[in-house]
């Protein structure tokens, strides 16, 4: 059951990796295993990746050498040793792929060109390192910079492929079936486009998708934060209006009593009349200023009667408190909710702000129970002790409702359509009814903090919901 909005981060670091949703179990397991093994930073993990790629590349190179021996075009022992060394350097360069992506790509390309010199003009042995280096540059570099790098690599491979097919470079590699330098250069250009170009553009596309998802999540968090802050502002505005009502109610009584005392003092003790008159005038002026300032917080049309005087007259009425909990419970019963109210302890008089706070928390808890657990019994308990006052509102899990709609399409045919609404607390639904009340628990906590009370909320063992408010008496 969705009772409140989730806690939101105050800031979002745009330099962090964008959240891409929940990770898979395999990636989580690999991440945990690497952390336990001591590979926590990017450099250490990339170095481990380079060692793995080196082993795979050497295995691929070995199969290529064996195949050349079977074709009776074996490599010279010196060429094999040089190829192995270049493969290791190329693979271990991946440890720089996130720290210095262009440097990593340059080392990989240089090693690959050296390997091209020792391979036949019509052959191209590619390990995983060029793909990984180009993909990483695609994810980290701007598109223009990436395109310039890819074009440079393609031209460089084309030139080297054509040159290495000419003497004396052709004698360093086993004989090739294609000896035309132009065809050799075109072959290397196609290979560079397929290896570096495709991998780099795929990386750039993935990076753009990540940035888009990151921006969408930022906007979502900002909208959610603004919604929560708006609800907080609305709840605080409502609390300010109620504080105005409390002050106005009591100041009105003070003004009335001071006026009566002024008349009596003028008749029986004339010397007291000026003092009491001053108290009455100051109380009246304070009341008018209070109405003027806090009146701006009221929503338009809050008092259908209209004018300032009517609003003030309404604010002079007593504000709700625990004394009228019975009326609140009766209203809920009229809406079809089974509600019970139990009072215990002495009839203590609470401070006005705390009195209103208890009433509003009970009102919000009952409304939540009605919205999320329709048909479930609700128990309201108000216990007054010597040291604290406790309000507890518990409700059981909701029940399934049936709504029968009668559809009459033909004068002689009447059909019934039965809609079932499941109020299971495990089903999350949109809280349309709470739009006018803020965000439920947030407003309750704001009110509890105002008077130093403690609010505890959460599911019960039976699957329902419990709200417990404790106010220490000091």
Secondary structure, 3 states (H helix, E strand, C coil): CCCCCCCCCCCCCCCCCCCCCCCCHHHHHHHHHHHHCCCCCHHHHHHHHHHHHHHHHHHHHHHHHHHHHHCCCCCCHHHHHHHHHHHHHHHHHHHHCCCCHHHHHHHHHHHHHHHHHHCCCCCCCCCHHHHHHHHHHHHHCCHHHHHHHHHHHHHHHHHHHHHHCCCCHHHHCCCCCCCCHHHHHHHHHHHHHHHHHHHHHHHHHHHHHHHHHHHHHHHHHHHHHHHHHHHHHHHHHHHHHHHHHHHHHHHHHHHHHHHHHHHHHHHHCHHHHHHHHHHHHHHHHHHHHHHHHHHHHCCCCCCCCCCHHHHHHHHCCCCCCHHHHHHHHHHHHHCCCCEEEEEEECCCCCCHHHHHHHHHHHHHHHHHHHHHCCCCCEEEEEEECCCEEEEEEEECCCCCEEEEEEEEEECCEEEEEEEEECCCCCCCCCCCHHHHHCCCHHHHHHHHHHHCCEEEEEECCCCCEEEEEEEECC
